[in-house]
Amino acid sequence: MSVPLMPQPSIYLDTLASGQDAGDNGVPAPGPSAGTGALTRRNVLALASAVALGAAGCSPAKAPATAKSLDKVTYMTAFGTFGRESYVYVADRKGFFRDAGIEVTIVGGTGQAANVEGLAAGRHQFLSQDSSLVLTVMSKGVKDVRVIGAIHQRTLIAIMALKSAGITQPQDLRNKTLATGGAPPRDMFPAYARLAGFDPSSTKWLMTAPQQVPQLLAAGRVDAVGQFLSGRPLIEAAVQGREIVVFPYGDYLKDLIGNVLVTNTDMIKNKPDLVRRFAGALLKGLAYSLANLEEAGRIMNQAVTTTPAAVAAGELGAMKPYVSIGGSVVGALERSQMSATIALLESVGTIAAGSLTTEQVVDFDFVPRS
């Protein structure tokens, strides 16, 4: 079983008082599967309310709380317990999961293939992970996972360096040593470098623990680091006011989706209602966090005391433009987007041509509709 990188947040043990639509506060719940006709608990509650209104001609009284055990699941973050992962802690602390009838254990991921492999094996039931890593692992034979929503509409992968080191353009990364804690910045670097006009083979990569990446750059032990754009506040805090330069991979890899929400096929087959409830609650937490940055930062700091509230708020703010582009619904993902991402990864040699199709990767019955 995956071991949390940081202390886990408190787990809600309250009984569920009444159903709450995961789409409240502007976050539509994932749409139902085509052909689904079974009455869900939410349908039953809505029907009962309608009957009461018709009989009494007035607003129904709030139904008394009924004891119900919560569905227990484990969620893995993409990469440690940094501020960019705050939204799952917000969904937990604000009671969004509890209201959806779910008790969540949160564990810190490593940004490595093991995140996806563990999901397929059932060691955790939900995962937020960079699309390039998910697709790379799937193309190599791990087929029992499905994307059910987009956390970021565009990739946030980037290179960050101290301006004082003389790195002012991507070509200056030649013959330099870079550090990262997760696989995507390293694995997508050859494609980025070639499109940026230089040979990536002279660049050396150092893989390290996620928490060590900012300190390595600050101490001058590496020339640059692979980092998500949302991690810029963390890097700036580590280098204590020194100016940094940022090279987003998205400048060249324009069709690459960012993090996606993933579950396994066993959950989809056997517990589809739980999948919908979880996705709705998580995306509600994401939308709430982006609308309430300072509160989300405080909640993150309470859950993971090593993550400063201001840094967490800053990371969420940095990723906000990538979550909803052009007014798209939080979590929405179009077939054309995933098809373009697959085609891009094939074109740069990250995955073998024909190894994946969009329908093999995404279960659109669970994706929020834009």
Contacts in CASP RR format, 6 or more apart in sequence:
PFRMAT RR
TARGET T0000
AUTHOR 0000-0000-0000
METHOD contacts of the structure
MODEL  1
MSVPLMPQPSIYLDTLASGQDAGDNGVPAPGPSAGTGALTRRNVLALASA
VALGAAGCSPAKAPATAKSLDKVTYMTAFGTFGRESYVYVADRKGFFRDA
GIEVTIVGGTGQAANVEGLAAGRHQFLSQDSSLVLTVMSKGVKDVRVIGA
IHQRTLIAIMALKSAGITQPQDLRNKTLATGGAPPRDMFPAYARLAGFDP
SSTKWLMTAPQQVPQLLAAGRVDAVGQFLSGRPLIEAAVQGREIVVFPYG
DYLKDLIGNVLVTNTDMIKNKPDLVRRFAGALLKGLAYSLANLEEAGRIM
NQAVTTTPAAVAAGELGAMKPYVSIGGSVVGALERSQMSATIALLESVGT
IAAGSLTTEQVVDFDFVPRS
1 123 0 8 1.000
2 74 0 8 1.000
2 76 0 8 1.000
2 107 0 8 1.000
2 108 0 8 1.000
2 109 0 8 1.000
2 114 0 8 1.000
2 118 0 8 1.000
2 123 0 8 1.000
2 124 0 8 1.000
3 107 0 8 1.000
4 81 0 8 1.000
4 106 0 8 1.000
4 107 0 8 1.000
4 108 0 8 1.000
5 80 0 8 1.000
5 81 0 8 1.000
5 107 0 8 1.000
5 108 0 8 1.000
5 109 0 8 1.000
5 110 0 8 1.000
5 210 0 8 1.000
5 211 0 8 1.000
6 80 0 8 1.000
6 81 0 8 1.000
6 108 0 8 1.000
6 304 0 8 1.000
6 306 0 8 1.000
7 304 0 8 1.000
7 305 0 8 1.000
8 105 0 8 1.000
8 106 0 8 1.000
8 107 0 8 1.000
9 89 0 8 1.000
9 92 0 8 1.000
9 93 0 8 1.000
9 106 0 8 1.000
9 303 0 8 1.000
9 304 0 8 1.000
10 92 0 8 1.000
10 93 0 8 1.000
10 303 0 8 1.000
11 92 0 8 1.000
11 103 0 8 1.000
11 104 0 8 1.000
11 105 0 8 1.000
12 70 0 8 1.000
12 92 0 8 1.000
12 95 0 8 1.000
12 97 0 8 1.000
12 98 0 8 1.000
12 103 0 8 1.000
13 70 0 8 1.000
13 103 0 8 1.000
14 98 0 8 1.000
15 65 0 8 1.000
15 66 0 8 1.000
15 67 0 8 1.000
15 68 0 8 1.000
15 70 0 8 1.000
16 65 0 8 1.000
16 66 0 8 1.000
16 68 0 8 1.000
16 70 0 8 1.000
16 98 0 8 1.000
16 99 0 8 1.000
16 101 0 8 1.000
17 65 0 8 1.000
17 66 0 8 1.000
18 45 0 8 1.000
18 62 0 8 1.000
18 63 0 8 1.000
18 65 0 8 1.000
19 41 0 8 1.000
19 42 0 8 1.000
19 45 0 8 1.000
19 99 0 8 1.000
19 100 0 8 1.000
19 101 0 8 1.000
20 99 0 8 1.000
20 100 0 8 1.000
21 29 0 8 1.000
21 42 0 8 1.000
22 29 0 8 1.000
22 30 0 8 1.000
22 96 0 8 1.000
22 100 0 8 1.000
22 276 0 8 1.000
22 277 0 8 1.000
22 279 0 8 1.000
22 280 0 8 1.000
22 281 0 8 1.000
22 283 0 8 1.000
22 284 0 8 1.000
23 29 0 8 1.000
23 280 0 8 1.000
23 283 0 8 1.000
23 284 0 8 1.000
24 284 0 8 1.000
25 284 0 8 1.000
25 287 0 8 1.000
25 288 0 8 1.000
26 284 0 8 1.000
26 287 0 8 1.000
26 330 0 8 1.000
27 280 0 8 1.000
27 283 0 8 1.000
27 284 0 8 1.000
27 285 0 8 1.000
27 286 0 8 1.000
27 287 0 8 1.000
27 329 0 8 1.000
27 330 0 8 1.000
27 368 0 8 1.000
28 329 0 8 1.000
28 368 0 8 1.000
28 369 0 8 1.000
29 276 0 8 1.000
29 279 0 8 1.000
29 280 0 8 1.000
29 368 0 8 1.000
30 148 0 8 1.000
30 149 0 8 1.000
30 275 0 8 1.000
30 276 0 8 1.000
30 279 0 8 1.000
30 280 0 8 1.000
30 365 0 8 1.000
30 366 0 8 1.000
30 367 0 8 1.000
30 368 0 8 1.000
31 276 0 8 1.000
31 365 0 8 1.000
31 366 0 8 1.000
31 367 0 8 1.000
31 368 0 8 1.000
31 369 0 8 1.000
32 276 0 8 1.000
32 365 0 8 1.000
33 272 0 8 1.000
33 365 0 8 1.000
33 366 0 8 1.000
34 365 0 8 1.000
36 272 0 8 1.000
39 47 0 8 1.000
40 273 0 8 1.000
45 63 0 8 1.000
48 63 0 8 1.000
49 60 0 8 1.000
52 60 0 8 1.000
53 59 0 8 1.000
53 60 0 8 1.000
68 101 0 8 1.000
70 98 0 8 1.000
70 101 0 8 1.000
70 102 0 8 1.000
70 103 0 8 1.000
71 101 0 8 1.000
71 102 0 8 1.000
71 103 0 8 1.000
71 271 0 8 1.000
71 274 0 8 1.000
71 277 0 8 1.000
72 102 0 8 1.000
72 103 0 8 1.000
72 104 0 8 1.000
72 105 0 8 1.000
73 102 0 8 1.000
73 103 0 8 1.000
73 104 0 8 1.000
73 105 0 8 1.000
73 124 0 8 1.000
73 125 0 8 1.000
73 126 0 8 1.000
73 274 0 8 1.000
73 278 0 8 1.000
74 104 0 8 1.000
74 105 0 8 1.000
74 106 0 8 1.000
74 107 0 8 1.000
74 123 0 8 1.000
74 124 0 8 1.000
74 125 0 8 1.000
74 126 0 8 1.000
75 88 0 8 1.000
75 104 0 8 1.000
75 105 0 8 1.000
75 106 0 8 1.000
75 107 0 8 1.000
75 124 0 8 1.000
75 125 0 8 1.000
75 126 0 8 1.000
75 127 0 8 1.000
75 128 0 8 1.000
75 278 0 8 1.000
75 282 0 8 1.000
76 106 0 8 1.000
76 107 0 8 1.000
76 108 0 8 1.000
76 109 0 8 1.000
76 115 0 8 1.000
76 119 0 8 1.000
76 124 0 8 1.000
76 126 0 8 1.000
76 127 0 8 1.000
76 128 0 8 1.000
77 85 0 8 1.000
77 88 0 8 1.000
77 106 0 8 1.000
77 107 0 8 1.000
77 108 0 8 1.000
77 109 0 8 1.000
77 128 0 8 1.000
78 85 0 8 1.000
78 109 0 8 1.000
78 111 0 8 1.000
78 115 0 8 1.000
78 127 0 8 1.000
78 128 0 8 1.000
78 129 0 8 1.000
78 130 0 8 1.000
78 259 0 8 1.000
79 85 0 8 1.000
79 108 0 8 1.000
79 109 0 8 1.000
79 110 0 8 1.000
79 111 0 8 1.000
79 181 0 8 1.000
79 182 0 8 1.000
79 210 0 8 1.000
79 228 0 8 1.000
80 108 0 8 1.000
80 109 0 8 1.000
80 110 0 8 1.000
80 111 0 8 1.000
80 210 0 8 1.000
80 211 0 8 1.000
81 108 0 8 1.000
81 304 0 8 1.000
81 306 0 8 1.000
81 307 0 8 1.000
82 210 0 8 1.000
82 231 0 8 1.000
82 234 0 8 1.000
82 307 0 8 1.000
82 312 0 8 1.000
82 315 0 8 1.000
83 230 0 8 1.000
83 231 0 8 1.000
83 234 0 8 1.000
83 297 0 8 1.000
83 300 0 8 1.000
83 307 0 8 1.000
83 311 0 8 1.000
83 312 0 8 1.000
83 314 0 8 1.000
83 315 0 8 1.000
83 316 0 8 1.000
84 228 0 8 1.000
84 230 0 8 1.000
84 231 0 8 1.000
84 315 0 8 1.000
84 316 0 8 1.000
84 318 0 8 1.000
84 319 0 8 1.000
85 108 0 8 1.000
85 128 0 8 1.000
85 300 0 8 1.000
86 289 0 8 1.000
86 296 0 8 1.000
86 297 0 8 1.000
86 299 0 8 1.000
86 300 0 8 1.000
86 307 0 8 1.000
86 312 0 8 1.000
86 315 0 8 1.000
86 316 0 8 1.000
87 282 0 8 1.000
87 285 0 8 1.000
87 286 0 8 1.000
87 288 0 8 1.000
87 289 0 8 1.000
87 290 0 8 1.000
87 296 0 8 1.000
87 316 0 8 1.000
88 104 0 8 1.000
88 106 0 8 1.000
88 128 0 8 1.000
88 282 0 8 1.000
88 285 0 8 1.000
89 106 0 8 1.000
89 299 0 8 1.000
89 300 0 8 1.000
89 303 0 8 1.000
89 304 0 8 1.000
90 96 0 8 1.000
90 285 0 8 1.000
90 288 0 8 1.000
90 289 0 8 1.000
90 295 0 8 1.000
90 296 0 8 1.000
90 299 0 8 1.000
90 300 0 8 1.000
91 97 0 8 1.000
91 104 0 8 1.000
91 281 0 8 1.000
91 282 0 8 1.000
91 284 0 8 1.000
91 285 0 8 1.000
91 286 0 8 1.000
91 288 0 8 1.000
92 104 0 8 1.000
92 106 0 8 1.000
92 303 0 8 1.000
93 299 0 8 1.000
93 302 0 8 1.000
93 303 0 8 1.000
94 285 0 8 1.000
94 288 0 8 1.000
94 299 0 8 1.000
96 281 0 8 1.000
96 282 0 8 1.000
96 284 0 8 1.000
96 285 0 8 1.000
96 288 0 8 1.000
97 103 0 8 1.000
97 104 0 8 1.000
97 278 0 8 1.000
97 281 0 8 1.000
97 282 0 8 1.000
99 281 0 8 1.000
100 277 0 8 1.000
100 278 0 8 1.000
100 280 0 8 1.000
100 281 0 8 1.000
101 277 0 8 1.000
102 274 0 8 1.000
102 277 0 8 1.000
102 278 0 8 1.000
102 281 0 8 1.000
104 278 0 8 1.000
107 124 0 8 1.000
109 115 0 8 1.000
110 181 0 8 1.000
110 182 0 8 1.000
110 210 0 8 1.000
111 129 0 8 1.000
111 130 0 8 1.000
111 133 0 8 1.000
111 181 0 8 1.000
111 182 0 8 1.000
111 183 0 8 1.000
111 184 0 8 1.000
111 210 0 8 1.000
112 133 0 8 1.000
112 182 0 8 1.000
112 183 0 8 1.000
113 133 0 8 1.000
113 136 0 8 1.000
113 137 0 8 1.000
113 183 0 8 1.000
115 127 0 8 1.000
115 129 0 8 1.000
115 133 0 8 1.000
116 127 0 8 1.000
116 129 0 8 1.000
116 133 0 8 1.000
116 134 0 8 1.000
116 137 0 8 1.000
116 138 0 8 1.000
116 142 0 8 1.000
116 145 0 8 1.000
116 262 0 8 1.000
117 137 0 8 1.000
117 142 0 8 1.000
118 124 0 8 1.000
119 125 0 8 1.000
119 126 0 8 1.000
119 127 0 8 1.000
119 145 0 8 1.000
119 262 0 8 1.000
119 263 0 8 1.000
119 264 0 8 1.000
120 142 0 8 1.000
120 143 0 8 1.000
120 144 0 8 1.000
120 145 0 8 1.000
120 264 0 8 1.000
122 264 0 8 1.000
122 266 0 8 1.000
125 263 0 8 1.000
125 264 0 8 1.000
125 267 0 8 1.000
125 278 0 8 1.000
126 261 0 8 1.000
126 262 0 8 1.000
126 263 0 8 1.000
126 267 0 8 1.000
126 278 0 8 1.000
126 282 0 8 1.000
127 145 0 8 1.000
127 261 0 8 1.000
127 262 0 8 1.000
127 263 0 8 1.000
128 151 0 8 1.000
128 259 0 8 1.000
128 260 0 8 1.000
128 261 0 8 1.000
128 262 0 8 1.000
129 259 0 8 1.000
129 260 0 8 1.000
129 262 0 8 1.000
130 155 0 8 1.000
130 157 0 8 1.000
130 184 0 8 1.000
130 258 0 8 1.000
130 259 0 8 1.000
130 260 0 8 1.000
131 147 0 8 1.000
131 155 0 8 1.000
131 256 0 8 1.000
131 257 0 8 1.000
131 258 0 8 1.000
131 259 0 8 1.000
131 260 0 8 1.000
131 341 0 8 1.000
132 155 0 8 1.000
132 157 0 8 1.000
132 184 0 8 1.000
132 187 0 8 1.000
132 188 0 8 1.000
132 256 0 8 1.000
132 258 0 8 1.000
132 341 0 8 1.000
132 345 0 8 1.000
132 350 0 8 1.000
133 183 0 8 1.000
133 184 0 8 1.000
133 187 0 8 1.000
134 145 0 8 1.000
134 147 0 8 1.000
134 260 0 8 1.000
134 262 0 8 1.000
134 361 0 8 1.000
135 341 0 8 1.000
135 342 0 8 1.000
135 345 0 8 1.000
135 350 0 8 1.000
135 351 0 8 1.000
135 356 0 8 1.000
135 361 0 8 1.000
136 187 0 8 1.000
136 345 0 8 1.000
136 350 0 8 1.000
136 351 0 8 1.000
138 145 0 8 1.000
138 356 0 8 1.000
138 360 0 8 1.000
138 361 0 8 1.000
139 351 0 8 1.000
139 352 0 8 1.000
139 355 0 8 1.000
139 356 0 8 1.000
143 360 0 8 1.000
144 264 0 8 1.000
144 265 0 8 1.000
144 266 0 8 1.000
145 262 0 8 1.000
145 263 0 8 1.000
145 264 0 8 1.000
145 265 0 8 1.000
146 262 0 8 1.000
146 263 0 8 1.000
146 264 0 8 1.000
146 265 0 8 1.000
146 268 0 8 1.000
146 361 0 8 1.000
146 362 0 8 1.000
146 363 0 8 1.000
146 366 0 8 1.000
147 260 0 8 1.000
147 261 0 8 1.000
147 262 0 8 1.000
147 333 0 8 1.000
147 338 0 8 1.000
147 361 0 8 1.000
147 362 0 8 1.000
147 363 0 8 1.000
147 367 0 8 1.000
148 261 0 8 1.000
148 262 0 8 1.000
148 263 0 8 1.000
148 268 0 8 1.000
148 275 0 8 1.000
148 279 0 8 1.000
148 362 0 8 1.000
148 363 0 8 1.000
148 366 0 8 1.000
148 367 0 8 1.000
149 260 0 8 1.000
149 261 0 8 1.000
149 279 0 8 1.000
149 283 0 8 1.000
149 331 0 8 1.000
149 332 0 8 1.000
149 333 0 8 1.000
149 362 0 8 1.000
149 366 0 8 1.000
149 367 0 8 1.000
149 368 0 8 1.000
150 257 0 8 1.000
150 258 0 8 1.000
150 259 0 8 1.000
150 260 0 8 1.000
150 261 0 8 1.000
150 331 0 8 1.000
150 332 0 8 1.000
150 333 0 8 1.000
150 337 0 8 1.000
150 367 0 8 1.000
151 258 0 8 1.000
151 259 0 8 1.000
151 260 0 8 1.000
151 261 0 8 1.000
151 286 0 8 1.000
151 323 0 8 1.000
151 331 0 8 1.000
152 257 0 8 1.000
152 258 0 8 1.000
152 259 0 8 1.000
152 319 0 8 1.000
152 322 0 8 1.000
152 323 0 8 1.000
153 257 0 8 1.000
153 258 0 8 1.000
153 322 0 8 1.000
153 323 0 8 1.000
153 324 0 8 1.000
153 325 0 8 1.000
153 328 0 8 1.000
153 337 0 8 1.000
154 250 0 8 1.000
154 254 0 8 1.000
154 256 0 8 1.000
154 257 0 8 1.000
154 258 0 8 1.000
154 322 0 8 1.000
154 325 0 8 1.000
155 248 0 8 1.000
155 249 0 8 1.000
155 250 0 8 1.000
155 253 0 8 1.000
155 256 0 8 1.000
155 257 0 8 1.000
155 258 0 8 1.000
156 228 0 8 1.000
156 229 0 8 1.000
156 230 0 8 1.000
156 248 0 8 1.000
156 258 0 8 1.000
156 259 0 8 1.000
156 319 0 8 1.000
156 322 0 8 1.000
157 184 0 8 1.000
157 185 0 8 1.000
157 188 0 8 1.000
157 226 0 8 1.000
157 228 0 8 1.000
157 229 0 8 1.000
157 248 0 8 1.000
157 249 0 8 1.000
157 250 0 8 1.000
157 253 0 8 1.000
157 256 0 8 1.000
157 258 0 8 1.000
158 185 0 8 1.000
158 226 0 8 1.000
158 227 0 8 1.000
158 228 0 8 1.000
158 229 0 8 1.000
158 246 0 8 1.000
158 247 0 8 1.000
158 248 0 8 1.000
158 249 0 8 1.000
159 170 0 8 1.000
159 173 0 8 1.000
159 178 0 8 1.000
159 185 0 8 1.000
159 189 0 8 1.000
159 224 0 8 1.000
159 225 0 8 1.000
159 226 0 8 1.000
159 227 0 8 1.000
159 246 0 8 1.000
159 247 0 8 1.000
159 249 0 8 1.000
160 217 0 8 1.000
160 224 0 8 1.000
160 225 0 8 1.000
160 226 0 8 1.000
160 227 0 8 1.000
160 232 0 8 1.000
160 235 0 8 1.000
160 244 0 8 1.000
160 245 0 8 1.000
160 246 0 8 1.000
160 247 0 8 1.000
161 167 0 8 1.000
161 173 0 8 1.000
161 217 0 8 1.000
161 223 0 8 1.000
161 224 0 8 1.000
161 225 0 8 1.000
161 244 0 8 1.000
161 245 0 8 1.000
161 247 0 8 1.000
162 217 0 8 1.000
162 220 0 8 1.000
162 239 0 8 1.000
162 242 0 8 1.000
162 243 0 8 1.000
162 244 0 8 1.000
162 245 0 8 1.000
163 242 0 8 1.000
163 243 0 8 1.000
163 244 0 8 1.000
163 245 0 8 1.000
164 242 0 8 1.000
164 243 0 8 1.000
165 220 0 8 1.000
165 223 0 8 1.000
165 224 0 8 1.000
166 172 0 8 1.000
167 173 0 8 1.000
167 176 0 8 1.000
167 223 0 8 1.000
167 224 0 8 1.000
167 245 0 8 1.000
168 245 0 8 1.000
169 247 0 8 1.000
170 192 0 8 1.000
170 193 0 8 1.000
170 196 0 8 1.000
170 197 0 8 1.000
170 198 0 8 1.000
170 247 0 8 1.000
171 196 0 8 1.000
171 197 0 8 1.000
171 198 0 8 1.000
173 193 0 8 1.000
173 198 0 8 1.000
173 203 0 8 1.000
173 223 0 8 1.000
173 224 0 8 1.000
173 247 0 8 1.000
174 198 0 8 1.000
174 199 0 8 1.000
174 202 0 8 1.000
174 203 0 8 1.000
175 202 0 8 1.000
175 203 0 8 1.000
176 203 0 8 1.000
176 204 0 8 1.000
176 223 0 8 1.000
176 224 0 8 1.000
177 203 0 8 1.000
177 204 0 8 1.000
177 205 0 8 1.000
177 206 0 8 1.000
177 222 0 8 1.000
177 223 0 8 1.000
178 185 0 8 1.000
178 186 0 8 1.000
178 189 0 8 1.000
178 203 0 8 1.000
178 204 0 8 1.000
178 205 0 8 1.000
178 206 0 8 1.000
178 222 0 8 1.000
178 223 0 8 1.000
178 224 0 8 1.000
178 225 0 8 1.000
178 226 0 8 1.000
179 205 0 8 1.000
179 206 0 8 1.000
179 207 0 8 1.000
179 208 0 8 1.000
179 212 0 8 1.000
179 213 0 8 1.000
179 216 0 8 1.000
179 217 0 8 1.000
179 221 0 8 1.000
179 222 0 8 1.000
179 224 0 8 1.000
179 225 0 8 1.000
179 226 0 8 1.000
180 186 0 8 1.000
180 205 0 8 1.000
180 206 0 8 1.000
180 207 0 8 1.000
180 208 0 8 1.000
180 213 0 8 1.000
180 225 0 8 1.000
180 226 0 8 1.000
180 227 0 8 1.000
181 207 0 8 1.000
181 208 0 8 1.000
181 209 0 8 1.000
181 210 0 8 1.000
181 212 0 8 1.000
181 213 0 8 1.000
181 226 0 8 1.000
182 207 0 8 1.000
182 210 0 8 1.000
185 226 0 8 1.000
185 227 0 8 1.000
185 249 0 8 1.000
186 205 0 8 1.000
186 207 0 8 1.000
186 226 0 8 1.000
187 350 0 8 1.000
188 249 0 8 1.000
188 253 0 8 1.000
188 256 0 8 1.000
188 350 0 8 1.000
189 200 0 8 1.000
189 203 0 8 1.000
189 205 0 8 1.000
190 200 0 8 1.000
190 348 0 8 1.000
191 252 0 8 1.000
191 253 0 8 1.000
191 348 0 8 1.000
191 349 0 8 1.000
191 350 0 8 1.000
192 200 0 8 1.000
192 249 0 8 1.000
192 252 0 8 1.000
192 253 0 8 1.000
193 199 0 8 1.000
193 200 0 8 1.000
193 203 0 8 1.000
194 200 0 8 1.000
194 348 0 8 1.000
195 252 0 8 1.000
195 253 0 8 1.000
195 348 0 8 1.000
196 247 0 8 1.000
196 251 0 8 1.000
196 252 0 8 1.000
206 216 0 8 1.000
206 222 0 8 1.000
208 216 0 8 1.000
213 225 0 8 1.000
213 226 0 8 1.000
213 227 0 8 1.000
214 225 0 8 1.000
214 234 0 8 1.000
214 235 0 8 1.000
214 237 0 8 1.000
214 238 0 8 1.000
214 239 0 8 1.000
215 238 0 8 1.000
216 222 0 8 1.000
216 225 0 8 1.000
217 224 0 8 1.000
217 225 0 8 1.000
217 235 0 8 1.000
217 238 0 8 1.000
217 239 0 8 1.000
218 238 0 8 1.000
218 239 0 8 1.000
218 240 0 8 1.000
225 235 0 8 1.000
227 234 0 8 1.000
227 235 0 8 1.000
228 319 0 8 1.000
229 246 0 8 1.000
229 248 0 8 1.000
229 318 0 8 1.000
229 319 0 8 1.000
229 322 0 8 1.000
230 315 0 8 1.000
230 316 0 8 1.000
230 317 0 8 1.000
230 318 0 8 1.000
230 319 0 8 1.000
230 322 0 8 1.000
231 315 0 8 1.000
231 318 0 8 1.000
232 244 0 8 1.000
232 246 0 8 1.000
232 315 0 8 1.000
232 318 0 8 1.000
233 310 0 8 1.000
233 311 0 8 1.000
233 314 0 8 1.000
233 315 0 8 1.000
233 318 0 8 1.000
234 311 0 8 1.000
234 315 0 8 1.000
235 244 0 8 1.000
236 244 0 8 1.000
237 308 0 8 1.000
237 311 0 8 1.000
249 256 0 8 1.000
250 256 0 8 1.000
253 344 0 8 1.000
253 348 0 8 1.000
255 337 0 8 1.000
255 340 0 8 1.000
255 341 0 8 1.000
255 343 0 8 1.000
255 344 0 8 1.000
256 341 0 8 1.000
256 344 0 8 1.000
256 345 0 8 1.000
257 333 0 8 1.000
257 337 0 8 1.000
257 338 0 8 1.000
257 341 0 8 1.000
258 322 0 8 1.000
260 333 0 8 1.000
261 279 0 8 1.000
261 282 0 8 1.000
261 283 0 8 1.000
261 331 0 8 1.000
263 275 0 8 1.000
263 278 0 8 1.000
263 366 0 8 1.000
267 274 0 8 1.000
267 275 0 8 1.000
268 275 0 8 1.000
268 363 0 8 1.000
268 366 0 8 1.000
272 365 0 8 1.000
272 366 0 8 1.000
275 366 0 8 1.000
276 366 0 8 1.000
279 366 0 8 1.000
279 368 0 8 1.000
280 368 0 8 1.000
283 330 0 8 1.000
283 331 0 8 1.000
283 368 0 8 1.000
286 323 0 8 1.000
286 330 0 8 1.000
286 331 0 8 1.000
287 330 0 8 1.000
288 296 0 8 1.000
289 296 0 8 1.000
289 316 0 8 1.000
290 296 0 8 1.000
290 316 0 8 1.000
290 317 0 8 1.000
290 320 0 8 1.000
290 323 0 8 1.000
293 313 0 8 1.000
293 314 0 8 1.000
293 316 0 8 1.000
293 317 0 8 1.000
294 309 0 8 1.000
294 313 0 8 1.000
296 312 0 8 1.000
296 313 0 8 1.000
296 316 0 8 1.000
297 309 0 8 1.000
297 310 0 8 1.000
297 312 0 8 1.000
297 313 0 8 1.000
297 316 0 8 1.000
298 309 0 8 1.000
300 307 0 8 1.000
300 309 0 8 1.000
300 312 0 8 1.000
301 307 0 8 1.000
301 308 0 8 1.000
301 309 0 8 1.000
301 312 0 8 1.000
323 330 0 8 1.000
323 331 0 8 1.000
324 330 0 8 1.000
328 370 0 8 1.000
329 368 0 8 1.000
329 369 0 8 1.000
329 370 0 8 1.000
330 368 0 8 1.000
331 367 0 8 1.000
331 368 0 8 1.000
332 367 0 8 1.000
332 368 0 8 1.000
332 369 0 8 1.000
332 370 0 8 1.000
333 362 0 8 1.000
333 364 0 8 1.000
333 367 0 8 1.000
334 370 0 8 1.000
335 358 0 8 1.000
335 362 0 8 1.000
335 364 0 8 1.000
338 358 0 8 1.000
338 361 0 8 1.000
338 362 0 8 1.000
339 358 0 8 1.000
342 351 0 8 1.000
342 356 0 8 1.000
342 357 0 8 1.000
342 358 0 8 1.000
342 361 0 8 1.000
345 351 0 8 1.000
346 352 0 8 1.000
346 353 0 8 1.000
346 354 0 8 1.000
346 355 0 8 1.000
END
